[in-house]
Amino acid sequence: MLATKSLRLVRQATSNSCRHSLSLRQPKSRTFVTSTLQTLSDGFLDLAIALPYPQSLPPYSSTIILVAVATRLAFTVPFSIWAKKRQWKAEEVAMPQLKQERPQIIQQVLKDMRNDGFRGNEEEAKKELQKRAKPILEKRRDELFKLNHCSPKITMLIPPVSQLPLFVGFSMMLSRISQAPTVLDSESFLTLTSLAHPDPTLTIPIVIGVITLANVESSRWFMDAAAIEREKKVAEWTAQRRAQGHNVLEPKKIIQSSLRVLAVGRILIAALVPGSIQVYWLTSATFGLLQSWIIDFWEARRRRMRALNIAPEQESNTKPTPVQAPPKVSRRR
């Protein structure tokens, strides 16, 4: 008990000395950013000393991990769940309604074409129909997204925007604390000989890159048969469009390729930063991977349950729908 108390007093004295050195390094004209970083740095050092860790746990590394997990639970997870629910609403409410309204929109476009006196062969009629119907369908889609509060742009933008300031701010704070003289220089963790210096073995940076890459590739692990079939149909449609000479962009593949490059680049960047930041990035990447697995598993289970609930409704509505003949188009004279 006495040894633990003495060790804590030594850590506090060292922390106060390093904090005083940090304040001496401050420029005379302190900005809002430097003042905020100084306050956060002091609070972090105080928290690491105050928490009653066992002697077997390194206090500063443990506090980095604890703060990283706590902030991700408080800020990242709620926004990720919010975004996933908006995505489900777009897929299960807005898009089915648009699919239901599509035949009426097509019929209205065909009626307008007849009223305008359109003349042409079947191929020309299809192109004109697609040209006129596409902006109408896109406008109606955006209206349904807005009506159901599930715009994909906001859904994709909010989670990274809510996470980025926290990630950058905590990294900047740890970089500030790691400047010599610092109490972090006396603590080692895993393959790190010091939290104030990069990992000399490059083990932690490589693990960070591998976990980031696994987070990108693991999105396919929980895909059901219906999702795989949709991907095949999209790939076939894309191949057909490109065979016809059209330039087709695939945003999903572009994003995945960019994230793969980012995973490799993250190894190079992590190899240059202090060990304290490496511990934080490793914790954040591991938490992000586990969060993705849990959400993907939740989504796969939800889709299975939804498919089981929809199947009885489809069996009860087995009346065949009449097949509509394709519209006749007058040929050009």
Residue frames relative to the residue before (quaternion, step in Angstrom):
aa qw qx qy qz dx dy dz
M 1.0000 0.0000 0.0000 0.0000 0.00 0.00 0.00
L 0.6788 0.4833 -0.2831 0.4749 3.56 0.93 -0.97
A 0.6427 0.5248 -0.3239 0.4545 3.58 1.06 -0.80
T 0.6469 0.5210 -0.3184 0.4567 3.56 1.00 -0.82
K 0.6583 0.5041 -0.3039 0.4691 3.55 0.97 -0.87
S 0.6509 0.5112 -0.3191 0.4618 3.59 0.98 -0.81
L 0.6429 0.5237 -0.3202 0.4581 3.56 1.00 -0.85
R 0.6527 0.5080 -0.3143 0.4659 3.57 1.01 -0.80
L 0.6383 0.5167 -0.3300 0.4655 3.60 1.03 -0.74
V 0.6358 0.5180 -0.3316 0.4663 3.58 1.04 -0.77
R 0.6502 0.5136 -0.3119 0.4649 3.57 0.97 -0.88
Q 0.6551 0.5113 -0.3174 0.4568 3.57 1.00 -0.83
A 0.6544 0.5048 -0.3211 0.4624 3.58 0.97 -0.82
T 0.6489 0.5061 -0.3144 0.4733 3.57 1.01 -0.82
S 0.6505 0.5214 -0.3116 0.4560 3.55 0.99 -0.87
N 0.6549 0.5049 -0.3152 0.4656 3.58 0.98 -0.84
S 0.6384 0.5263 -0.3262 0.4572 3.57 1.04 -0.76
C 0.6754 0.4793 -0.2908 0.4791 3.57 0.97 -0.90
R 0.6253 0.5305 -0.3405 0.4600 3.55 1.08 -0.70
H 0.6308 0.5191 -0.3325 0.4714 3.56 1.05 -0.73
S 0.6393 0.5156 -0.3248 0.4689 3.58 1.04 -0.76
L 0.6228 0.5362 -0.3379 0.4587 3.57 1.05 -0.73
S 0.6713 0.4942 -0.3055 0.4602 3.56 0.95 -0.85
L 0.6357 0.5286 -0.3383 0.4495 3.60 1.09 -0.61
R 0.6582 0.5074 -0.3093 0.4622 3.55 1.17 -0.60
Q 0.4957 0.6795 -0.4262 0.3329 3.59 1.25 -0.21
P 0.4611 -0.6425 0.5188 0.3248 3.61 -1.02 0.65
K 0.6255 -0.5687 0.3776 0.3778 3.53 -1.17 0.57
S 0.7297 0.3413 -0.2230 0.5489 3.60 0.98 -0.77
R 0.1245 -0.8195 0.5584 0.0335 3.57 -0.14 1.28
T 0.2731 -0.7548 0.5784 0.1456 3.53 -0.91 0.96
F 0.7036 -0.4364 0.3384 0.4472 3.54 -1.33 0.03
V 0.6505 0.5264 -0.3192 0.4448 3.59 0.99 -0.84
T 0.6911 0.4693 -0.2911 0.4663 3.59 0.83 -0.95
S 0.6369 0.5181 -0.3346 0.4626 3.59 1.00 -0.73
T 0.6571 0.5032 -0.3117 0.4667 3.58 0.96 -0.84
L 0.6597 0.5032 -0.3117 0.4631 3.59 0.94 -0.86
Q 0.6381 0.5213 -0.3287 0.4616 3.59 1.02 -0.77
T 0.6547 0.5075 -0.3112 0.4658 3.58 0.96 -0.84
L 0.6708 0.4878 -0.2963 0.4737 3.58 0.94 -0.88
S 0.6315 0.5308 -0.3359 0.4546 3.59 1.01 -0.76
D 0.6591 0.4953 -0.3089 0.4741 3.59 0.92 -0.88
G 0.6635 0.5047 -0.3096 0.4573 3.58 0.94 -0.85
F 0.6433 0.5214 -0.3293 0.4537 3.59 0.99 -0.76
L 0.6678 0.4939 -0.3052 0.4657 3.60 0.89 -0.90
D 0.6446 0.5104 -0.3215 0.4697 3.59 1.00 -0.77
L 0.6541 0.5178 -0.3121 0.4545 3.57 0.96 -0.85
A 0.6529 0.5222 -0.3192 0.4462 3.58 0.95 -0.85
I 0.6765 0.4722 -0.2911 0.4844 3.57 1.07 -0.69
A 0.6952 0.5141 -0.2801 0.4169 3.58 0.96 -0.89
L 0.6334 0.5516 -0.3511 0.4140 3.62 1.00 -0.70
P 0.4008 -0.7505 0.4779 0.2185 3.60 -0.82 0.98
Y 0.0209 0.8190 -0.5713 0.0500 3.58 0.38 1.20
P 0.5251 -0.5788 0.5021 0.3704 3.59 -1.20 0.43
Q 0.6272 -0.5637 0.3761 0.3840 3.58 -1.16 0.49
S 0.6234 0.5671 -0.3403 0.4172 3.59 1.17 -0.51
L 0.6847 0.4625 -0.2799 0.4889 3.61 1.22 -0.36
P 0.4025 -0.6889 0.5381 0.2715 3.62 -0.89 0.85
P 0.4562 -0.7484 0.3989 0.2695 3.61 -0.52 1.13
Y 0.7143 0.4611 -0.2829 0.4440 3.60 0.81 -0.92
S 0.6422 0.4982 -0.3231 0.4847 3.60 0.98 -0.74
S 0.6497 0.5135 -0.3129 0.4651 3.58 0.98 -0.83
T 0.6560 0.5034 -0.3113 0.4682 3.58 1.01 -0.78
I 0.6039 0.5392 -0.3568 0.4661 3.60 1.05 -0.70
I 0.6744 0.4855 -0.2935 0.4726 3.58 0.87 -0.94
L 0.6641 0.5174 -0.3040 0.4460 3.57 0.90 -0.93
V 0.6829 0.4758 -0.2898 0.4725 3.60 0.87 -0.93
A 0.6284 0.5399 -0.3351 0.4488 3.61 1.01 -0.80
V 0.6826 0.4735 -0.2886 0.4760 3.58 0.88 -0.93
A 0.6643 0.5176 -0.3109 0.4407 3.59 0.91 -0.92
T 0.6880 0.4722 -0.2942 0.4660 3.60 0.89 -0.88
R 0.6310 0.5136 -0.3431 0.4695 3.61 1.04 -0.67
L 0.6492 0.5052 -0.3190 0.4707 3.59 1.00 -0.77
A 0.7162 0.4691 -0.2616 0.4457 3.58 0.96 -0.83
F 0.8120 0.2843 -0.1224 0.4949 3.59 0.94 -0.82
T 0.7363 0.4415 -0.2544 0.4453 3.61 0.81 -0.95
V 0.6811 0.5194 -0.3053 0.4160 3.59 0.77 -1.03
P 0.6693 0.4924 -0.3415 0.4393 3.68 0.75 -0.82
F 0.6747 0.4800 -0.3067 0.4694 3.61 0.93 -0.81
S 0.6265 0.5300 -0.3446 0.4560 3.60 1.07 -0.67
I 0.6517 0.4915 -0.3119 0.4863 3.58 0.98 -0.80
W 0.6230 0.5402 -0.3273 0.4615 3.58 1.02 -0.83
A 0.6788 0.4873 -0.2893 0.4669 3.58 0.92 -0.91
K 0.6458 0.5199 -0.3271 0.4535 3.59 0.99 -0.78
K 0.6487 0.5065 -0.3211 0.4685 3.60 0.99 -0.76
R 0.6290 0.5123 -0.3334 0.4804 3.60 1.04 -0.69
Q 0.6300 0.5279 -0.3333 0.4619 3.58 1.02 -0.76
W 0.6473 0.5110 -0.3176 0.4680 3.59 0.95 -0.85
K 0.6447 0.5232 -0.3255 0.4524 3.58 0.98 -0.81
A 0.6465 0.5101 -0.3204 0.4682 3.58 1.03 -0.77
E 0.7090 0.4685 -0.2616 0.4576 3.59 0.94 -0.90
E 0.7911 0.3607 -0.1597 0.4674 3.58 0.95 -0.86
V 0.7445 0.3472 -0.2107 0.5298 3.60 1.21 -0.33
A 0.7595 0.4042 -0.2294 0.4552 3.58 0.55 -1.16
M 0.7194 0.4555 -0.2709 0.4489 3.61 0.72 -1.01
P 0.6412 0.4926 -0.3563 0.4683 3.68 0.91 -0.64
Q 0.6368 0.5130 -0.3387 0.4655 3.59 1.02 -0.70
L 0.6351 0.5105 -0.3294 0.4770 3.59 1.03 -0.74
K 0.6388 0.5200 -0.3225 0.4663 3.58 1.01 -0.79
Q 0.6505 0.5126 -0.3106 0.4664 3.56 1.07 -0.72
E 0.7120 0.4433 -0.2537 0.4819 3.58 1.03 -0.75
R 0.4914 0.7092 -0.4155 0.2881 3.60 1.17 -0.41
P 0.6586 0.5048 -0.3498 0.4348 3.69 0.80 -0.79
Q 0.6473 0.5104 -0.3293 0.4605 3.60 0.97 -0.77
I 0.6447 0.5120 -0.3235 0.4664 3.57 1.03 -0.79
I 0.6413 0.5171 -0.3226 0.4661 3.59 0.98 -0.82
Q 0.6552 0.5103 -0.3161 0.4587 3.58 0.93 -0.87
Q 0.6476 0.5139 -0.3181 0.4640 3.57 1.01 -0.79
V 0.6409 0.5134 -0.3233 0.4703 3.58 1.02 -0.79
L 0.6411 0.5150 -0.3226 0.4687 3.60 1.00 -0.81
K 0.6364 0.5271 -0.3225 0.4616 3.56 1.03 -0.80
D 0.6521 0.5048 -0.3110 0.4725 3.57 1.01 -0.83
M 0.6245 0.5355 -0.3396 0.4559 3.57 1.05 -0.73
R 0.6577 0.4961 -0.3138 0.4722 3.59 0.97 -0.81
N 0.6585 0.5133 -0.3095 0.4551 3.57 0.98 -0.87
D 0.6747 0.4780 -0.2908 0.4814 3.58 1.14 -0.66
G 0.4700 -0.7041 0.4260 0.3192 3.55 1.30 -0.06
F 0.1922 0.8025 -0.5420 0.1592 3.57 1.02 0.75
R 0.0458 -0.7782 0.6263 0.0052 3.54 -1.03 0.87
G 0.3794 0.7148 -0.5227 0.2681 3.57 -0.87 0.92
N 0.5907 -0.5629 0.4264 0.3904 3.55 -1.27 0.17
E 0.7515 -0.4145 0.2650 0.4395 3.56 -1.33 0.06
E 0.6583 0.5090 -0.3191 0.4537 3.59 0.94 -0.84
E 0.6594 0.4963 -0.3076 0.4736 3.58 0.95 -0.81
A 0.6335 0.5324 -0.3304 0.4539 3.57 1.07 -0.73
K 0.6427 0.5213 -0.3253 0.4576 3.58 1.00 -0.78
K 0.6647 0.5004 -0.3086 0.4610 3.58 0.94 -0.86
E 0.6612 0.4991 -0.3056 0.4694 3.56 0.97 -0.84
L 0.6295 0.5318 -0.3263 0.4631 3.57 1.05 -0.80
Q 0.6747 0.4870 -0.2945 0.4700 3.57 0.90 -0.88
K 0.6428 0.5369 -0.3214 0.4419 3.55 1.01 -0.82
R 0.7198 0.4349 -0.2524 0.4786 3.58 0.96 -0.85
A 0.7018 0.4914 -0.2787 0.4339 3.59 0.96 -0.85
K 0.5892 0.6244 -0.3739 0.3510 3.60 1.03 -0.73
P 0.7106 0.4274 -0.3047 0.4685 3.68 0.69 -0.86
I 0.6174 0.5385 -0.3532 0.4517 3.59 1.08 -0.64
L 0.6686 0.4901 -0.2968 0.4741 3.60 0.94 -0.89
E 0.6532 0.5082 -0.3193 0.4616 3.59 0.97 -0.80
K 0.6428 0.5142 -0.3222 0.4675 3.58 1.00 -0.78
R 0.6651 0.4899 -0.3011 0.4764 3.59 0.96 -0.86
R 0.6154 0.5444 -0.3424 0.4557 3.58 1.06 -0.72
D 0.6665 0.4886 -0.3003 0.4763 3.58 0.91 -0.90
E 0.6247 0.5301 -0.3413 0.4606 3.60 1.06 -0.71
L 0.6646 0.4903 -0.3047 0.4745 3.60 0.97 -0.82
F 0.6190 0.5288 -0.3436 0.4682 3.59 1.03 -0.71
K 0.6794 0.4826 -0.2877 0.4720 3.56 0.92 -0.91
L 0.6495 0.5303 -0.3141 0.4453 3.57 0.99 -0.83
N 0.7571 0.3588 -0.1848 0.5137 3.57 1.03 -0.82
H 0.4103 -0.7395 0.4516 0.2843 3.60 1.31 0.19
C 0.5625 0.5874 -0.3991 0.4234 3.58 0.78 1.02
S 0.1320 0.8127 -0.5535 0.1254 3.58 0.91 0.86
P 0.4571 -0.7144 0.4491 0.2810 3.63 -0.68 1.02
K 0.6030 0.5722 -0.3724 0.4127 3.62 1.02 -0.68
I 0.6891 0.4507 -0.2796 0.4939 3.58 0.87 -0.92
T 0.6207 0.5588 -0.3390 0.4331 3.58 1.02 -0.79
M 0.7174 0.4304 -0.2488 0.4880 3.58 0.97 -0.84
L 0.6879 0.5249 -0.2824 0.4141 3.59 1.07 -0.69
I 0.6680 0.5614 -0.3208 0.3684 3.59 0.85 -0.96
P 0.6629 0.5148 -0.3526 0.4137 3.72 0.72 -0.83
P 0.7151 0.4114 -0.3015 0.4779 3.69 0.72 -0.82
V 0.6253 0.5386 -0.3486 0.4443 3.60 1.05 -0.69
S 0.6735 0.4860 -0.2957 0.4719 3.60 1.03 -0.75
Q 0.7000 0.4694 -0.2686 0.4664 3.59 1.12 -0.58
L 0.6188 0.6130 -0.3451 0.3497 3.59 0.99 -0.82
P 0.6741 0.4801 -0.3378 0.4482 3.68 0.76 -0.82
L 0.6388 0.5218 -0.3248 0.4628 3.57 1.02 -0.79
F 0.6674 0.5113 -0.2962 0.4532 3.58 0.90 -0.94
V 0.6967 0.4622 -0.2727 0.4761 3.57 0.85 -0.98
G 0.6639 0.5247 -0.3114 0.4323 3.58 0.93 -0.88
F 0.6783 0.4756 -0.2946 0.4764 3.58 0.90 -0.89
S 0.6298 0.5245 -0.3356 0.4645 3.60 1.04 -0.71
M 0.6511 0.5035 -0.3154 0.4724 3.59 0.99 -0.81
M 0.6345 0.5295 -0.3307 0.4556 3.59 1.01 -0.77
L 0.6760 0.4825 -0.2933 0.4735 3.59 0.92 -0.91
S 0.6164 0.5341 -0.3468 0.4632 3.58 1.07 -0.67
R 0.6432 0.5200 -0.3148 0.4657 3.56 1.06 -0.76
I 0.6800 0.4866 -0.2948 0.4624 3.57 0.89 -0.90
S 0.6731 0.5283 -0.2965 0.4241 3.60 1.07 -0.71
Q 0.5146 0.6376 -0.4322 0.3767 3.61 1.22 -0.12
A 0.4797 -0.6847 0.4760 0.2728 3.57 -0.95 0.93
P 0.5679 -0.2339 -0.7892 0.0015 1.49 -1.99 1.54
T 0.0010 0.8126 -0.5806 0.0507 3.57 -0.94 0.88
V 0.5350 -0.6267 0.4695 0.3171 3.52 -1.14 0.67
L 0.5721 0.6050 -0.3828 0.4002 3.62 1.16 -0.44
D 0.5525 0.6356 -0.3889 0.3735 3.58 1.20 -0.43
S 0.7038 0.4709 -0.2602 0.4638 3.58 1.16 -0.54
E 0.6761 0.4778 -0.2973 0.4757 3.62 1.23 -0.02
S 0.1682 -0.7701 0.6101 0.0798 3.55 -0.98 0.94
F 0.0294 -0.7924 0.6092 -0.0109 3.56 -1.25 0.51
L 0.8289 -0.0292 -0.0364 0.5574 3.56 -0.77 1.10
T 0.8075 -0.2053 0.1572 0.5302 3.63 -0.64 -1.04
L 0.5195 0.6304 -0.4156 0.4000 3.59 1.27 0.10
T 0.3093 -0.7397 0.5660 0.1918 3.58 -0.86 0.93
S 0.7836 0.0143 -0.0035 0.6211 3.56 1.27 -0.41
L 0.4671 -0.6795 0.4908 0.2814 3.56 -1.03 0.77
A 0.6375 0.5377 -0.3272 0.4443 3.57 1.25 -0.27
H 0.7401 0.3452 -0.1975 0.5423 3.60 1.28 -0.17
P 0.5939 -0.5767 0.4108 0.3822 3.62 -1.14 0.50
D 0.6164 -0.5386 0.4274 0.3837 3.52 -1.32 0.36
P 0.3478 -0.7667 0.4911 0.2238 3.64 -0.51 1.06
T 0.6820 0.4792 -0.2892 0.4707 3.61 1.15 -0.47
L 0.3558 -0.7538 0.4684 0.2928 3.63 1.31 -0.26
T 0.3467 0.7605 -0.4902 0.2474 3.61 1.20 0.31
I 0.7000 0.4706 -0.2822 0.4572 3.58 0.78 -1.01
P 0.6487 0.4976 -0.3509 0.4565 3.70 0.84 -0.72
I 0.6551 0.4994 -0.3236 0.4654 3.61 0.96 -0.78
V 0.6394 0.5118 -0.3280 0.4708 3.59 0.97 -0.80
I 0.6180 0.5382 -0.3446 0.4580 3.60 1.01 -0.76
G 0.6752 0.4906 -0.2958 0.4646 3.59 0.92 -0.89
V 0.6519 0.5130 -0.3167 0.4599 3.60 0.98 -0.83
I 0.6596 0.4960 -0.3119 0.4707 3.60 0.95 -0.84
T 0.6314 0.5219 -0.3301 0.4690 3.60 1.02 -0.77
L 0.6628 0.4904 -0.3019 0.4786 3.58 0.96 -0.83
A 0.6363 0.5220 -0.3296 0.4625 3.59 1.01 -0.77
N 0.6179 0.5434 -0.3406 0.4548 3.58 1.09 -0.67
V 0.6485 0.5045 -0.3128 0.4765 3.59 1.11 -0.69
E 0.7490 0.4319 -0.2252 0.4490 3.58 0.83 -1.02
S 0.6303 0.5871 -0.3428 0.3749 3.60 1.09 -0.58
S 0.4651 0.6897 -0.4490 0.3262 3.61 1.23 -0.09
R 0.6724 0.4938 -0.2934 0.4669 3.60 1.18 -0.47
W 0.5306 0.6739 -0.4031 0.3193 3.59 1.19 -0.36
F 0.7679 0.3401 -0.1787 0.5126 3.59 1.06 -0.68
M 0.3878 0.7223 -0.4898 0.2967 3.60 1.20 0.35
D 0.3432 -0.7302 0.5528 0.2086 3.56 -0.99 0.86
A 0.7291 -0.4369 0.2992 0.4337 3.56 -1.33 0.13
A 0.6388 0.5372 -0.3320 0.4394 3.59 1.00 -0.78
A 0.6632 0.4983 -0.3070 0.4665 3.59 0.97 -0.84
I 0.6381 0.5152 -0.3256 0.4706 3.59 1.02 -0.77
E 0.6479 0.5164 -0.3147 0.4632 3.57 1.02 -0.83
R 0.6295 0.5247 -0.3328 0.4665 3.59 1.04 -0.75
E 0.6407 0.5232 -0.3269 0.4571 3.57 0.99 -0.80
K 0.6388 0.5227 -0.3274 0.4600 3.58 1.02 -0.79
K 0.6598 0.5052 -0.3099 0.4619 3.58 0.95 -0.86
V 0.6412 0.5135 -0.3215 0.4709 3.58 1.02 -0.81
A 0.6453 0.5165 -0.3188 0.4639 3.59 1.01 -0.82
E 0.6525 0.5013 -0.3154 0.4727 3.59 0.99 -0.80
W 0.6470 0.5114 -0.3168 0.4685 3.58 0.95 -0.84
T 0.6468 0.5183 -0.3148 0.4626 3.59 0.99 -0.85
A 0.6524 0.5131 -0.3128 0.4618 3.58 0.97 -0.87
Q 0.6483 0.5146 -0.3167 0.4632 3.58 0.99 -0.80
R 0.6611 0.5085 -0.3092 0.4570 3.58 0.92 -0.88
R 0.6727 0.4837 -0.3002 0.4726 3.57 0.98 -0.82
A 0.6118 0.5428 -0.3454 0.4601 3.60 1.12 -0.65
Q 0.6760 0.4771 -0.2809 0.4863 3.57 1.18 -0.59
G 0.6058 -0.5966 0.3374 0.4040 3.56 1.31 0.04
H 0.5037 0.6484 -0.4314 0.3738 3.60 1.25 0.16
N 0.3719 -0.6990 0.5661 0.2295 3.55 -1.19 0.65
V 0.0399 -0.8257 0.5613 -0.0393 3.58 -0.32 1.28
L 0.2231 -0.7666 0.5913 0.1134 3.57 -0.79 1.05
E 0.1675 -0.7692 0.6108 0.0852 3.55 -1.06 0.80
P 0.2678 -0.8156 0.4872 0.1604 3.62 0.06 1.25
K 0.6367 0.5469 -0.3431 0.4217 3.58 0.96 -0.82
K 0.6862 0.4683 -0.2854 0.4778 3.58 0.91 -0.89
I 0.6180 0.5411 -0.3452 0.4540 3.57 1.06 -0.70
I 0.6612 0.4982 -0.3043 0.4712 3.58 0.96 -0.88
Q 0.6589 0.5082 -0.3166 0.4554 3.60 0.92 -0.87
S 0.6537 0.5011 -0.3201 0.4681 3.58 0.96 -0.81
S 0.6407 0.5207 -0.3213 0.4638 3.58 1.01 -0.77
L 0.6637 0.4982 -0.3044 0.4676 3.58 1.00 -0.81
R 0.6123 0.5337 -0.3541 0.4635 3.60 1.08 -0.61
V 0.6467 0.4950 -0.3159 0.4867 3.57 0.99 -0.82
L 0.6321 0.5374 -0.3249 0.4540 3.58 1.04 -0.80
A 0.6237 0.5466 -0.3407 0.4430 3.60 1.02 -0.76
V 0.6642 0.4748 -0.2987 0.4942 3.59 1.02 -0.82
G 0.6672 0.5052 -0.3044 0.4550 3.57 0.94 -0.85
R 0.6106 0.5651 -0.3518 0.4291 3.56 1.11 -0.64
I 0.5868 0.5621 -0.3705 0.4499 3.59 1.13 -0.57
L 0.6797 0.4967 -0.2897 0.4554 3.56 0.89 -0.95
I 0.6729 0.4817 -0.3031 0.4726 3.58 0.96 -0.84
A 0.6649 0.5165 -0.3103 0.4414 3.60 0.92 -0.91
A 0.6149 0.5648 -0.3508 0.4242 3.58 1.12 -0.57
L 0.7079 0.4715 -0.2545 0.4602 3.61 1.20 -0.41
V 0.6555 0.5290 -0.3192 0.4342 3.61 1.15 -0.48
P 0.6473 -0.5238 0.3732 0.4091 3.61 -1.21 0.35
G 0.6677 -0.5339 0.3554 0.3779 3.54 -1.26 0.47
S 0.5945 0.5721 -0.3718 0.4255 3.60 1.06 -0.63
I 0.6677 0.4756 -0.2958 0.4905 3.59 0.98 -0.82
Q 0.6154 0.5476 -0.3441 0.4506 3.58 1.06 -0.70
V 0.6361 0.5130 -0.3233 0.4772 3.58 1.02 -0.78
Y 0.6573 0.5037 -0.3111 0.4664 3.58 0.97 -0.84
W 0.6723 0.4893 -0.3036 0.4653 3.60 0.87 -0.90
L 0.6312 0.5259 -0.3323 0.4633 3.59 1.02 -0.76
T 0.6615 0.4966 -0.3014 0.4743 3.58 0.95 -0.87
S 0.6708 0.5015 -0.3000 0.4567 3.57 0.91 -0.92
A 0.6631 0.4986 -0.3103 0.4641 3.60 0.96 -0.84
T 0.6514 0.5063 -0.3164 0.4682 3.59 0.98 -0.81
F 0.6450 0.5076 -0.3174 0.4750 3.56 0.98 -0.83
G 0.6538 0.5181 -0.3163 0.4518 3.60 0.94 -0.83
L 0.6451 0.5129 -0.3252 0.4636 3.58 1.01 -0.76
L 0.6657 0.4867 -0.3042 0.4768 3.59 0.90 -0.88
Q 0.6328 0.5288 -0.3303 0.4592 3.59 1.01 -0.78
S 0.6505 0.5091 -0.3156 0.4670 3.60 0.95 -0.83
W 0.6416 0.5212 -0.3281 0.4572 3.60 0.97 -0.82
I 0.6771 0.4958 -0.3013 0.4526 3.57 0.86 -0.94
I 0.6803 0.4806 -0.2957 0.4678 3.61 0.89 -0.91
D 0.6529 0.5034 -0.3195 0.4673 3.60 0.98 -0.80
F 0.6400 0.5055 -0.3227 0.4803 3.59 1.02 -0.75
W 0.6281 0.5323 -0.3207 0.4682 3.57 1.03 -0.82
E 0.6739 0.4919 -0.2959 0.4651 3.58 0.93 -0.89
A 0.6517 0.5106 -0.3220 0.4592 3.62 0.96 -0.86
R 0.6591 0.4980 -0.3077 0.4721 3.58 0.96 -0.83
R 0.6446 0.5212 -0.3212 0.4579 3.57 1.00 -0.80
R 0.6563 0.5072 -0.3143 0.4618 3.60 0.97 -0.79
R 0.6311 0.5216 -0.3367 0.4651 3.59 1.03 -0.72
M 0.6654 0.4890 -0.3028 0.4759 3.57 0.95 -0.86
R 0.6442 0.5157 -0.3215 0.4645 3.58 1.02 -0.77
A 0.6384 0.5212 -0.3264 0.4629 3.60 1.02 -0.77
L 0.6497 0.5089 -0.3166 0.4677 3.59 1.02 -0.76
N 0.6734 0.4863 -0.2977 0.4705 3.59 1.07 -0.69
I 0.6756 0.4937 -0.2991 0.4586 3.59 1.07 -0.69
A 0.5716 0.6373 -0.3768 0.3538 3.61 1.06 -0.72
P 0.6773 0.4718 -0.3252 0.4614 3.69 0.80 -0.82
E 0.6326 0.5287 -0.3418 0.4511 3.61 1.05 -0.70
Q 0.6572 0.5041 -0.3154 0.4631 3.58 1.01 -0.74
E 0.6378 0.5231 -0.3285 0.4600 3.58 1.06 -0.69
S 0.6653 0.5037 -0.3081 0.4569 3.60 1.06 -0.66
N 0.7233 0.3497 -0.2246 0.5514 3.58 1.24 -0.44
T 0.1764 0.8288 -0.5055 0.1630 3.55 0.54 1.19
K 0.3897 0.7183 -0.4965 0.2927 3.60 1.17 0.24
P 0.4161 -0.7167 0.4899 0.2705 3.61 -0.77 0.94
T 0.3633 -0.7257 0.5434 0.2145 3.52 -0.99 0.86
P 0.5026 -0.6633 0.4515 0.3217 3.59 -0.90 0.83
V 0.3940 -0.7161 0.5305 0.2248 3.53 -1.01 0.89
Q 0.3014 -0.7691 0.5407 0.1591 3.54 -0.75 1.08
A 0.4429 -0.6876 0.5093 0.2677 3.53 -0.93 0.88
P 0.5492 -0.6167 0.4324 0.3619 3.60 -1.02 0.66
P 0.5560 -0.6319 0.4131 0.3476 3.60 -0.99 0.74
K 0.4162 -0.6916 0.5361 0.2470 3.51 -1.08 0.73
V 0.1418 -0.7848 0.6019 0.0419 3.49 -0.96 0.95
S 0.4373 -0.7024 0.4981 0.2595 3.54 -0.81 0.98
R 0.3933 -0.7170 0.5279 0.2294 3.55 -0.96 0.87
R 0.5511 -0.6188 0.4541 0.3274 3.52 -1.17 0.65
R 0.3356 -0.7525 0.5386 0.1762 3.53 -0.89 0.93
